[in-house]
Amino acid sequence: MNFFRGVMGGQAAGPQPSGAETIQKLCDRVASSTLLEDRRDAVRALKSLSKKYRMEVGTQAMDHLINILQTDRSDSEILGYALDTLYNIICNDDEEEQDESEDAVTPIPLSGKHKPVSMPDENAQKQADDLGVQFTDKFIEDPEHVTLLLTLLEEFDFHVRWPGVKLLTALLKNQGVQVQGIILVSPMGVSRLMDLLADSREVIRNDGLLLLQQLTKSNAAIQKIVAFENAFERLLDIITEEGSSDGGIVVEDCLLLLLNLLKNNSSNQNFFKEGSYIQRMKPWFEVGDDNSGWSAQKVTNLHLMLQLVRVMVSPVNSPGATASCQKSMYQCGLLQQLCTILMATGVPADILTETINTVSEVIRGSQVNQDYFASVNAPSNPPRPAIVVLLMSMVNERQPFVLRCAVLYCFQCFLYKNQKGQGEIVATLLPSTIDANSISAGQLLCGGLFSADSLSNWCAAVALAHALQDNLTQKEQLLRVQLATSLGKPPVSLLQQCTNILSQGDKIIRRGSKVQTRVGLLMLLCTWISNCPIAVTHFLHNQENVPFLTAQISENLGEDERLVQGLCALLLGICIYYNDNSLENYTKEKLKQLIEKRIGKENFVEKLGFITKHELYSRAAQKPQPVFPSPEQMLFDHEFTKLVKELEGMITKAVHKSSEEEKKEEEVKKTLEQHDNIVTQYKELIREQDAQIQELKEQVSTMSSQNDQLQTTITQQLSQIQQHKDQYNILKLKLGKDNQSQANSQGDGSQVNGLQTEELTQLREEVEELRKQHTLLQTQLSDKEALISTLRSGASQTAEGSAGASDNTELLKELEALRSQIQAQSAEIHQMKTERQDLLRRAEAGSSDAVAGGDGSLDAAKMAELDSRLTAQMTETEKLKEEAKRSSETRAELEQQLASATSTVAILQTEKAKLQTEVQESKKEQDDLLMLLADQDQKIHSLKQRLKDLGETVDDEDDLDARDQTDDDDEEDDEDED
């Protein structure tokens, strides 16, 4: 123990060992000591030396310390010392290496005064970082070490769990990807770390937040696991407990972790929205009336909260997810709360700027949110719309640059896919809607467009361009805007004024190096006249515009002016592509000839390419928000970059095309339009037939259900009939027995007046058979009479009267025989009926003499009632059968109609496929012809070049035209001389 006293306590006599020797002896003691106390003291000594001798302790003691973690799990004190030592040699952050334990060794300067501590230079810091990375690599060589550390985090002892959390955080900082992979495959690894958030000790919970921040960086799989471990609920609860935006650094750590979990992770964003966590964000933005004296921590917290809202509605997210989050934010009142902050007073500038950006993305592309934002008024006297107040800040050169950029972004998002808002903005510029007593958005935009501040010019031009984006109606409406330039002069249109500033004031603007103003105006003009032939005609109607553009493009200017040349080329190309040839002097063909003579096609295309080659073009094309480091670099708008990308190729093709190719293309377009119209007609016809088929299917289903109901009813009626029949038979048997008993009592039981009941039944059956025969004979008689009448009418028209007469005679004889037979049978039937009635009277007379005569009459009455009920049931059954038959016939007809409609649809679809095939073939033939023409032109050009190389004289098309003209003049002179 004297050795440890020498290390930890006062100095002993004799020469002192060096640090490396001391560390070596301590490592030997850790490895060889059998007593736990000795090992604990040795590890404690290593911990005290781990800061000063970081390299030596790391290289010599790391294996022994890991072994301590594996073997001495029962002693929490030695585990804590070992974990602290490992943390000291791995961590690179000097501030986090402050040892707060009671055994920390603090060196005392010899002079008694603290020497000034100089900041480590970059090389020393880099060496320290490299050392931490090397020790981290050594520690994670065996993944079991990280798994062991995760197991130790389950220990509840503060001296084990807290240094374990810090050590794992340091490992993640040095080698995040490798440690993340080990934790991801470790069983229950992430779940163990999530338990840290539920620790009642705030120190461990807060360091657990830092650990989860490092763990979730750039790893979508871990982010999903953490989110589904109920992280959102726990973090939001912590934020609420800590005071939301008024909380401390813990709230900031929670917000940073939420940003890690949600940013660029669509699965977690959807889980956050479906869990109704967006509604819990609303109380964060409830600010009071007194907004003075915001602390730096509150500003940071609110800034992160606004970023969290923006992550959920970022334009880079899928449109469906963004729209769903925007809807939720409006419904829960979050958008209204943000607009309250927007219009509040005393809000810090950076919070106001971020709030404007957040509101921008919450309303971007959402019609409901955009309409609400248009209705927001600033708390001024008189109240002004929020849009007007924001535009006043945008065109005010005294406002901060980032605030003006935020307002421009807000205005762009308000007009994005909002034709209603675009119309309202343009309407404030029209003569019929201008109110002289109030300031409108259109007046502010015009004022900024023609002010002396170049940044205001650019912002106003871009804002006005967004009011025209993809809206042909508003482009045409804006042509009506008239501006009063000065007293005594007539008003000019807005389009004319923009071109006047470009052409007449070119020297003034160039002298002032206001490239930003010119770029803004050119972007506005390009957006305005693109896809609007009427605007192109108005632009070309000014005789000075085209010469100005050609002069700008053909000049050789410096680097700063190249972008202006490219935009002028784009503007001239739009005039060609969207030209409807309504102006005779500026048709498509004449403008292309002008380019070829004054500029050259290749030079024109090269100047057009200056736009996309500019370094700021790619930066603006990345995202919609205008983010620029300085006002001078604010040149391109995101939507304009998409327009350039769309038009550049089309303009290049249009410039190189000949008039014949354009005619062919127009013919092909017309043909395609005709085909499209035919296809559209067939589609409409198919839709109508589909609707009819659907109706027929519904009818069939209705009839089927009715048929099923009728079948059910028939079945029930049949069962009832069967029951009545059974009852009738029972009563019949009962009546027979009663008659027999009466006969026995009278001594004549076997007969009733000499006749039995069975004989009566037999007689009834014979009567029925005779009735049937009588009906059959009457039917045959009617058929014969019809045949006789037919033969008589035929006999009167034929020439062979004798043969017909003999046939008629035979038929008449046969008819007379049948009549006599029928009469005989009728008499026989009549006789049988008479006998039957006599028998019935006798039976009734006999039954009246019986003792139980009353019972027989009752039975007869019951039989008569049953007969009537049976007859009624049979009649109703016949009716139901007829209705079922009719419904079956109707169903068969409907099925036949359905089959015919289905066949018609198949025929129409076949015709549609044929038409589409013909269209594709025509397109393919056109492409083949274009390829052949291009090959022929290339071959002719190469042959001419070879002839020129060989010294032959080759006449170009222009020379041939000139020679033909000269020959014509010579012929005319010869004719005059003759």
TIKE-891301 format. One line per 4 residues: number of its first residue (from 1); for each residue x, y, z of C-alpha. Coordinates in steps of 0.001 Angstrom, whole numbers. Each point is the difference from the previous one (the first is absolute). Layout:
! residues N
NUM	X:Y:Z  ...
This chain:
! residues 978
1	0:0:0  3024:2312:324  94:69:-3765  -3527:1385:-250
5	725:2499:2738  2917:1236:-2071  -2229:390:-3006  -3071:1444:1676
9	1456:1667:3050  3166:1836:946  3425:-430:-1513  2254:-2823:1289
13	3752:154:413  2218:-1127:-2849  -207:398:-3786  -3558:294:-1396
17	-1028:-2394:-2810  -1082:1421:-3324  -3620:126:-1101  361:-2916:-2399
21	1646:-2140:2661  -2696:847:2498  -2732:-876:-2478  1749:-3277:-839
25	172:-963:3694  -3666:923:447  -985:-2129:-2984  1970:-2933:1426
29	-1745:439:3324  -3433:57:-1720  846:-3165:-1896  1609:-1960:2836
33	-1706:1116:3208  -2363:-2510:1557  -1542:2395:2484  -2832:2180:-1281
37	1199:2929:2095  3437:-54:-1659  -1485:-60:-3470  -2415:2784:912
41	2827:2220:1282  2074:-688:-3108  -2889:896:-2335  -639:3123:2044
45	3636:1009:-417  -205:-609:-3760  -3047:2229:-157  1878:2844:1714
49	2880:-332:-2494  -2183:-479:-3118  -190:3700:-864  3647:914:421
53	1326:-3242:-1484  -2774:-684:-2470  2149:-1770:-2565  1750:-2288:2515
57	-3186:-958:1846  -1821:-663:-3257  2677:-2193:-1509  864:-1990:3134
61	-3160:-161:2088  -2940:-267:-2436  8:-3800:-143  262:-258:3780
65	-2865:2452:449  -2232:-1937:-2393  863:-3157:1905  -1074:1722:3233
69	-3373:789:-1634  -430:-3663:-834  1169:-1612:3258  -835:2431:2813
73	-3677:534:-788  -978:-349:3626  1928:3088:1218  -1564:3220:-1268
77	2841:2182:1277  2747:-1636:-2047  -2312:-42:-3027  -505:3750:363
81	3763:634:212  640:-2148:-3067  -2697:1711:-2043  1238:3463:1011
85	3547:-947:-1019  -1130:-1275:-3393  -2034:3162:-496  3009:2223:800
89	2241:-1685:-2558  -2667:-151:-2762  -1741:3362:364  1405:2932:-2005
93	-2089:2783:1566  1990:1797:2702  -3114:1477:1583  -1593:-3403:430
97	3141:-1486:1487  -392:1915:3261  -13:-2630:2686  -2503:809:2675
101	897:-2888:2288  1570:548:3387  3205:-1762:-1006  977:2341:-2817
105	3625:1149:73  453:3720:-677  3596:1095:-731  1175:3044:1978
109	2391:2410:-1744  3397:408:1656  -132:3781:70  -3244:-24:1942
113	-1797:1855:-2753  -2042:-1389:-2834  1746:359:-3297  -2100:1232:-2867
117	-1362:-2963:-1956  494:474:-3701  -2419:-1517:-2485  1432:-3060:-1758
121	949:604:-3541  -1594:-1820:-2890  2742:-2597:-280  -223:-952:3668
125	-3773:-263:-203  265:-2130:-3123  2480:-2303:1716  -2336:-337:2976
129	-2916:-813:-2311  2081:-2593:-1828  994:-1549:3321  -3630:-313:1071
133	-909:-1602:-3334  2879:-2483:332  -1075:-1065:3496  -3624:-228:-1192
137	1048:-2294:-2838  1898:-2157:2446  -2979:-205:2346  -2516:-975:-2718
141	2286:-2537:-1693  -2004:-2567:1895  -3733:815:-285  -542:-1857:3248
145	1557:2940:1820  -2832:2274:-1144  -2532:-2682:893  1605:-251:3447
149	-308:3754:402  -3696:-177:-942  -476:-2688:2630  1638:2185:2642
153	-2467:2787:-781  -2703:-2188:1535  1655:458:3397  -1983:2519:2021
157	3028:1115:2051  800:3614:-801  3800:-569:1  -376:-2639:-2694
161	-2810:1291:-2206  1150:3612:-318  3635:-670:-1092  -1339:-2744:-2281
165	-2269:2498:-1727  2849:2485:-420  2358:-2688:-1334  -2498:-1206:-2608
169	-648:3597:-1060  3732:539:-510  237:-3186:-2064  -2849:1194:-2226
173	1632:3397:-481  3296:-1551:-1137  -1264:-2926:-2102  -3732:496:-369
177	-728:-2250:-2973  1852:-3036:1357  -1467:302:3510  -3495:531:-1463
181	352:-3235:-1949  1019:-1936:3112  -2871:1417:2076  -2478:-673:-2812
185	770:-3728:-73  238:-301:3761  -3120:-1582:1556  -2111:2660:1699
189	2864:2463:-439  -2094:3024:-923  -2686:-890:2545  2563:52:2805
193	1095:3478:-1010  -3612:1202:-157  -408:-994:3649  2386:2837:878
197	-2738:2534:-731  -2094:-1492:2789  2781:333:2595  -1063:2161:2944
201	3499:1487:314  115:3013:-2291  3736:-251:-609  -325:-3455:-1511
205	-3132:956:-1905  1639:3095:-1479  3161:-1874:-983  -2270:-2682:-1443
209	-1459:2664:-2282  3509:868:-1210  698:-3683:-555  -3162:-458:-2077
213	898:3085:-2037  3280:-1613:-1039  -1660:-3372:-497  -2700:1247:-2386
217	2228:2085:-2268  -374:-1022:-3664  -1356:-3486:756  -3583:-485:-1145
221	-306:-3517:1443  936:1086:3526  -2217:3074:-360  -2999:-2236:-748
225	735:-2299:2944  371:2953:2373  -3244:1538:-1287  -1946:-3232:496
229	1413:-310:3528  -2396:2836:919  2717:2651:-290  -2365:2740:-1196
233	-2257:-354:3019  2891:39:2450  1779:2943:-1599  -3145:2123:-193
237	-719:-764:3639  3514:1118:969  -394:3220:-2000  -3284:732:1769
241	1472:-755:3426  2985:2252:-652  -2164:2989:-1003  -203:-255:-3806
245	1643:3010:-1653  845:1526:3384  1949:-3118:992  3726:-460:159
249	2635:-1986:-1838  -1956:-3243:514  -2781:1292:-2256  2592:818:-2634
253	1424:-3537:204  -3489:-1491:-357  -722:2146:-3050  3312:-943:-1610
257	-822:-3667:510  -3471:510:-1518  1598:1664:-3020  2323:-2987:-414
261	-2953:-2374:96  -2213:1903:-2448  2301:1627:-2545  -8:-1861:-3332
265	-1824:-2954:1578  -3441:-346:-1547  -940:-2985:2164  601:1872:3244
269	-1727:3094:-1350  -3096:-2029:-791  142:-1638:3447  327:3444:1612
273	-3042:1281:-1900  -2138:-3102:556  804:100:3706  -1593:3475:274
277	3278:1484:1189  -385:3034:-2287  -2843:1185:2230  2350:-70:2997
281	2314:2506:-1704  -2536:2829:98  631:1052:3672  3681:550:-807
285	-816:3130:-1989  -2313:1696:2477  1840:3259:689  -1286:2725:2275
289	-590:3661:-677  3270:987:1658  2703:-1307:-2351  2870:2054:1374
293	3050:-1595:1521  149:-3359:-1738  2817:-2152:1372  2525:-1543:-2344
297	-1158:-3498:971  -3632:849:-791  1019:1343:-3394  1919:-3219:-676
301	-2876:-2195:1138  -2603:1836:-2072  2312:-56:-2997  297:-3807:255
305	-3766:-328:465  -606:1938:-3195  2508:-2200:-1797  -1894:-3040:1250
309	-3204:1342:-1558  1835:652:-3258  1347:-3558:-68  -3582:-1308:-75
313	-1044:2208:-2962  3286:260:-1868  -309:226:-3813  2401:-2949:-314
317	-2552:-2310:1665  -2528:-1920:-2052  -2914:2239:-1086  -2594:-2206:1658
321	1736:-41:3384  602:3759:-134  -3644:737:-852  -1199:-2228:2847
325	2245:1761:2532  -1078:3420:-1295  -3630:-981:478  657:-1187:3558
329	1847:3212:870  -2922:2102:-1193  -2615:-2106:1763  1785:24:3366
333	622:3766:-121  3778:-173:-355  -19:2185:-3135  -2131:2600:1760
337	2460:31:2911  2944:529:-2361  -1801:2887:-1701  -515:1547:3440
341	3767:-70:590  471:1403:-3492  -2090:3063:780  1152:424:3615
345	2292:2796:1150  3264:-397:1844  897:-3348:-1562  3765:-375:-659
349	1027:416:-3627  1372:-3503:-486  -3136:-1570:1520  -2182:2202:-2220
353	1994:-1039:-3069  -255:-3701:825  -3720:394:751  -548:1541:-3445
357	1845:-2930:-1598  -2057:-2464:2040  -3326:1610:-939  1167:-25:-3615
361	419:-3760:-93  -3175:-663:1992  -2088:1826:-2649  1991:-1060:-3090
365	-2305:-1783:-2435  -2903:-262:2490  -3027:1941:-1218  -1734:59:3395
369	3108:1247:1796  687:2575:-2712  -3549:1335:260  361:317:3771
373	3311:1821:-338  -1586:2429:-2468  -2607:851:2659  2548:769:2754
377	211:3708:882  2720:1842:1862  -1030:1695:3282  309:3512:-1412
381	-2387:2915:-387  -1515:-396:-2538  616:-3774:-216  2113:-1073:-2960
385	357:-3464:-1509  3033:-1913:1192  1159:-388:-3598  157:3779:-456
389	1946:464:3248  2499:-2669:-1008  461:1480:-3489  696:3374:1570
393	2892:-1640:1844  1231:-1701:-3167  325:3214:-2047  1486:1939:2925
397	3763:73:-417  490:720:3704  -1295:-3407:1035  2467:-2877:574
401	898:-2016:-3058  -1101:-3363:1464  -3369:1472:975  -588:1278:-3538
405	901:-3428:-1398  -2458:-1627:2432  -2808:2353:-1057  685:-758:-3667
409	-145:-3730:754  -3276:494:1862  -1509:1862:-2942  1169:-2713:-2402
413	-1527:-2734:2161  -3246:1946:256  -281:78:-3813  1238:-3564:-587
417	-2807:-1906:-1806  -2402:2729:1155  -1739:1448:-3039  -2506:1747:2222
421	2779:1852:1850  1742:808:-3271  -3179:1564:-1304  -407:2074:3162
425	3553:1359:-242  -311:879:-3707  -3429:1550:631  1597:2590:2314
429	1884:1323:-3042  -2951:281:-2353  -1536:3479:-498  -3480:-1031:1087
433	1105:-1272:3441  2599:2561:1099  -884:1730:3277  1769:3320:437
437	-559:49:3769  1815:-3241:820  3240:-1706:-893  -418:-3238:-1922
441	2377:-2845:-740  143:940:-3667  1003:3588:770  2799:-1197:2284
445	1278:-2377:-2673  -4:2716:-2660  1725:2387:2380  2681:-2549:757
449	356:-896:-3659  989:3546:-971  1778:1153:3173  3668:926:252
453	865:-3061:2116  1118:-2882:-2221  -958:-2643:2583  -3529:1442:159
457	-137:-93:-3804  986:-3663:-43  -2365:-1054:2805  -2965:1868:-1488
461	674:-1445:-3469  195:-3561:1343  -3116:482:2144  -1955:1329:-2989
465	1270:-2896:-2118  -1433:-2443:2553  -3373:1737:-336  114:-1034:-3694
469	1467:-3502:402  -1989:-2558:-2053  -2982:2372:-238  -823:1065:-3550
473	-2990:2073:1100  2026:2224:2305  2723:439:-2620  -2618:1418:-2341
477	-1579:2087:2772  3341:1555:933  272:1398:-3546  -2810:2420:962
481	2031:1631:2770  809:3647:-805  2653:2108:1775  184:3798:214
485	3671:834:-619  -120:3800:316  -2412:2919:-214  -1164:933:-3454
489	986:-3288:-1582  -2377:-2819:-894  122:-3120:2155  1961:-3001:-1193
493	-602:-3670:625  1960:-1898:2619  1541:-2170:-2698  1099:3080:-1943
497	1497:1603:3102  2042:-3119:808  1404:-142:-3530  680:3742:40
501	2062:-344:3146  1974:-2813:-1605  606:1696:-3350  112:3757:644
505	1560:-164:3438  2518:-2670:-924  2989:2353:168  -1088:1494:3290
509	-573:-3386:1581  3246:-1393:-1329  1916:2968:1283  -1451:-644:3421
513	838:-3724:-372  -3579:-964:897  70:-3388:-1632  -2435:-1194:2647
517	-2696:2400:-1249  405:-1054:-3606  -52:-3682:889  -3201:476:2012
521	-1768:1842:-2818  1094:-2566:-2594  -1245:-2859:2198  -3330:1797:365
525	-328:511:-3755  940:-3609:-789  -2553:-1331:2465  -2622:2448:-1251
529	126:-738:-3732  750:-3731:202  -2958:-2075:-1187  -1963:3211:-703
533	-101:925:-3716  -1959:3203:719  2752:1255:2324  2621:-919:-2620
537	-1896:2080:-2550  -135:2971:2392  3711:-317:653  921:-183:-3697
541	-2305:2891:-813  2579:2346:1510  2447:536:-2856  2960:583:2335
545	-107:-3276:1902  1337:-2434:-2595  2950:2239:-1094  903:493:3652
549	10:-3752:680  2061:-816:-3098  2496:2728:871  346:-1309:3541
553	526:-3580:-1150  2509:828:-2755  2277:2157:2188  3110:-1396:1625
557	-313:1023:3636  1667:-990:3241  -768:-2813:2394  -2616:1986:1892
561	-1966:728:-3171  -39:-3589:-1271  -3011:-851:2106  -1883:3006:-1424
565	881:-1165:-3534  -1298:-3477:775  -3280:1375:1337  -396:2227:-3071
569	533:-3064:-2187  -2630:-1857:2008  -2465:2876:-389  558:138:-3762
573	-339:-3780:-234  -3354:146:1824  -1135:2599:-2564  794:-2538:-2717
577	-1441:-3099:1638  -3308:1543:1129  -444:2255:-3041  -3395:-251:-1711
581	1261:1871:-3128  -2574:2753:484  2622:2725:-629  1248:-47:-3572
585	3400:1520:802  738:-2388:2877  -1143:-3436:-1035  1840:-3101:1116
589	1871:-312:-3265  1090:3634:-102  1216:-74:3593  2062:-3114:-740
593	1466:1661:-3087  856:3015:2133  1804:-2220:2516  1901:-1748:-2760
597	1155:3275:-1580  681:2126:3074  1046:-2551:2599  448:-3436:-1510
601	-1849:-3077:1136  2959:-1593:1734  873:3222:1773  -3621:413:1054
605	-137:-3507:1499  3317:601:1745  -1276:3214:1574  -3187:-1795:1033
609	2107:-2573:1827  1580:2700:2184  -3032:-177:2292  328:-3616:1074
613	3794:230:213  -133:2777:2565  1177:-1068:3447  -3038:1439:1776
617	-2450:-1804:-2291  570:-3444:1522  -235:1410:3530  -3400:1575:-696
621	-1261:-3187:-1682  517:-2120:3122  -2867:1203:2193  -2853:2534:-184
625	1127:2158:2931  2208:2933:-1099  3109:-352:2179  2930:2198:-996
629	3104:960:1978  -74:3585:-1260  -2384:2247:-1979  2376:108:-2985
633	-387:-3750:-546  -3777:201:-136  -471:-482:-3750  -2082:-3121:-720
637	-3428:-1158:1143  -810:-3671:478  -3131:-9:-2182  1860:1866:-2728
641	2699:-2690:-87  -2715:-2560:-737  -1315:2231:-2797  3494:281:-1516
645	470:-3761:176  -3300:-481:-1816  523:2607:-2722  3703:-298:-821
649	-273:-3156:-2076  -3203:1081:-1741  1457:3384:-966  3175:-1615:-1351
653	-2037:-2326:-2208  -2269:2813:-1126  2960:2160:-1105  1571:-2804:-2025
657	-3203:-1133:-1691  -842:994:-3539  -3396:1229:-1158  -761:-3311:-1713
661	706:-1926:3181  -2257:2326:1922  -2776:-523:-2524  405:-3745:267
665	-56:229:3760  -3158:2080:-104  -1625:-2584:-2269  1065:-2781:2321
669	-1325:1964:2968  -3326:477:-1750  -145:-3710:-811  814:-878:3580
673	-2619:2428:1226  -2565:-1638:-2276  980:-3412:1288  -179:1305:3543
677	-3469:1388:-680  -1118:-3357:-1388  1456:-1813:2962  -1697:2485:2314
681	-3330:-592:-1690  407:-3742:333  972:433:3632  -3154:2002:626
685	-2052:-2616:-1809  1613:-2737:2070  -713:1969:3167  -3651:347:-991
689	-243:-3700:-782  1704:-837:3267  -2602:2085:1774  -2778:-1791:-1889
693	1521:-3377:778  204:961:3640  -3649:1005:-16  -961:-3272:-1691
697	2020:-1933:2555  -1811:1795:2773  -3335:-799:-1631  1009:-3651:-392
701	998:-172:3627  -3302:1614:1002  -2002:-2435:-2133  2028:-2907:1358
705	-785:1025:3545  -3685:363:-891  64:-3397:-1666  1556:-1548:3091
709	-2687:1598:2129  -2742:-1351:-2290  1540:-3473:55  64:131:3764
713	-3633:1087:54  -978:-2842:-2375  1801:-2506:2174  -1843:1251:3049
717	-3345:-154:-1844  703:-3547:-1166  793:-1068:3528  -3243:1569:1196
721	-1925:-1796:-2759  1567:-3273:1002  -1027:631:3606  -3589:723:-1102
725	3:-3168:-2081  1128:-2006:2993  -2698:1559:2139  -2557:-728:-2721
729	1022:-3657:-191  -193:-313:3785  -3506:1467:34  -955:-2251:-2902
733	1100:-3097:1859  -1780:1220:3120  -3192:511:-2008  231:-3518:-1445
737	373:-1490:3434  -2992:1940:1312  -2149:-1175:-2918  1081:-3575:604
741	-876:178:3692  -3408:1442:-872  -644:-2795:-2455  975:-2680:2507
745	-2337:1462:2608  -2891:-162:-2425  773:-3542:-1160  937:1096:-3491
749	3644:1070:685  1543:-1242:-3165  -2237:1970:-2394  -1721:3316:-263
753	-3135:-735:-2127  1973:-2817:-1644  3090:2099:-842  3338:316:1887
757	2204:3044:347  2614:-1543:-2279  -2571:-246:-2776  -783:3691:434
761	3672:821:-367  216:-2156:-3115  -3027:1743:-1493  1562:3383:652
765	3186:-1067:-1784  -2022:-1202:-2987  -1832:3315:-111  3333:1845:-47
769	1287:-2214:-2822  -3137:677:-1996  430:3731:541  3549:-211:-1294
773	-1103:-1940:-3066  -2759:2524:-591  2534:2866:157  2331:-1849:-2367
777	-2761:-637:-2496  -1090:3605:78  3604:1042:-724  178:-2405:-2923
781	-3317:1295:-1238  1188:3609:45  3180:-1019:-1867  -2033:-1797:-2619
785	-2321:2966:-427  2996:2297:-479  1407:-2405:-2586  -3346:-142:-1773
789	-213:3778:-171  3531:153:-1383  -777:-2637:-2614  -3181:1760:-993
793	1821:3291:-556  2662:-1846:-2027  -2560:-1894:-1991  -1678:3194:-1165
797	3325:1182:-1524  1059:-3225:-1711  -1094:-1256:-3350  -479:-3587:1039
801	-3373:360:1616  -1091:-3610:-238  2977:-1425:1885  -401:2658:2715
805	-3716:-717:272  603:-3715:535  2608:764:2717  -2345:2427:1695
809	-2748:-2604:-45  2238:-2538:1685  1011:2543:2587  -3603:926:645
813	-875:-3643:507  2892:-420:2403  -1119:3143:1805  -3566:-1262:314
817	1264:-3277:1415  2084:1820:2548  -2935:2186:979  -2230:-3002:491
821	2666:-1706:2074  373:3112:2126  -3751:240:463  -133:-3625:1064
825	2778:501:2442  -1665:3173:1282  -3192:-1913:578  1936:-2719:1757
829	1724:2602:2158  -3347:1606:788  -1382:-3378:962  3011:-688:2219
833	-415:3379:1699  -3679:-772:621  868:-3376:1481  2699:1607:2124
837	-2436:2572:1351  -2544:-2777:766  2643:-1963:1803  1015:3036:1986
841	-3613:699:940  -453:-3595:1082  3203:161:2034  -1191:3179:1684
845	-3403:-1546:638  1628:-3084:1476  2325:2027:2133  -2926:2051:1345
849	-1510:-3172:1444  3162:-821:1896  444:776:3666  3102:2084:-588
853	-1408:1837:-2988  1113:3384:1348  3627:-996:-69  -204:-1036:-3684
857	-1446:3371:-1028  2802:1713:1839  2556:-2163:-1790  -1595:803:-3359
861	174:3701:799  3653:-349:900  625:-1855:-3247  -1713:2741:-1976
865	2068:2645:1771  3212:-1908:-665  -992:-375:-3675  -477:3740:-304
869	3317:739:1752  1760:-2530:-2162  -1484:1581:-3122  1145:3463:1131
873	3502:-1274:767  233:-1670:-3403  -1113:3232:-1695  2604:2023:1899
877	2654:-2584:-843  -791:279:-3685  300:3794:195  3380:-255:1714
881	1222:-2452:-2613  -1020:2392:-2752  1847:2889:1723  3115:-2164:423
885	-168:-931:-3660  -255:3655:-1038  2955:944:2237  2081:-2815:-1491
889	-807:1233:-3500  940:3579:995  3249:-1232:1497  831:-1916:-3178
893	-616:3142:-2060  2273:2079:2290  2761:-2612:-211  -286:79:-3775
897	317:3834:13  3019:-268:2317  1679:-2492:-2322  -566:2269:-2997
901	1377:3038:1870  3088:-1991:1061  657:-1053:-3581  -339:3645:-1108
905	2554:1080:2615  2437:-2674:-1159  -386:1176:-3602  613:3636:1002
909	3088:-943:2016  1355:-1934:-2999  -549:3056:-2220  1720:2215:2612
913	3037:-2322:66  165:117:-3806  -111:3808:4  2762:183:2624
917	2120:-2407:-2060  -512:2170:-3086  1030:3111:1966  3164:-1705:1230
921	817:-1156:-3535  -486:3516:-1373  2280:1425:2704  2620:-2638:-770
925	-193:733:-3756  420:3718:707  3077:-639:2152  1473:-2235:-2723
929	-568:2722:-2628  1659:2596:2222  2997:-2298:499  265:-581:-3759
933	-136:3740:-720  2675:683:2597  2240:-2730:-1453  -461:1369:-3525
937	842:3543:1120  3105:-1275:1741  1096:-1994:-3039  -518:2988:-2325
941	1949:2220:2353  2892:-2510:189  64:-438:-3789  103:3772:-499
945	2829:236:2480  1946:-2722:-1793  -514:1773:-3327  1245:3224:1527
949	3028:-1821:1393  719:-1405:-3478  -63:3500:-1463  -3326:-219:-1708
953	-2336:2965:3  -3170:-769:1922  -2981:2305:-140  -1959:457:3222
957	-3731:575:32  462:3763:446  2432:157:-2978  -2392:-1988:-2143
961	-2819:2375:848  2185:2993:-882  1100:-1617:-3276  -3601:-782:-941
965	-894:3602:664  2931:1197:-2240  -1004:-2355:-2801  -3544:1289:113
969	1268:3597:-274  2207:-899:-3009  -2907:-1648:-1795  -2133:3088:551
973	2795:2241:-1428  283:-2215:-3093  -3716:187:-569  127:3814:259
977	2844:171:-2589  -1954:-2245:-2375
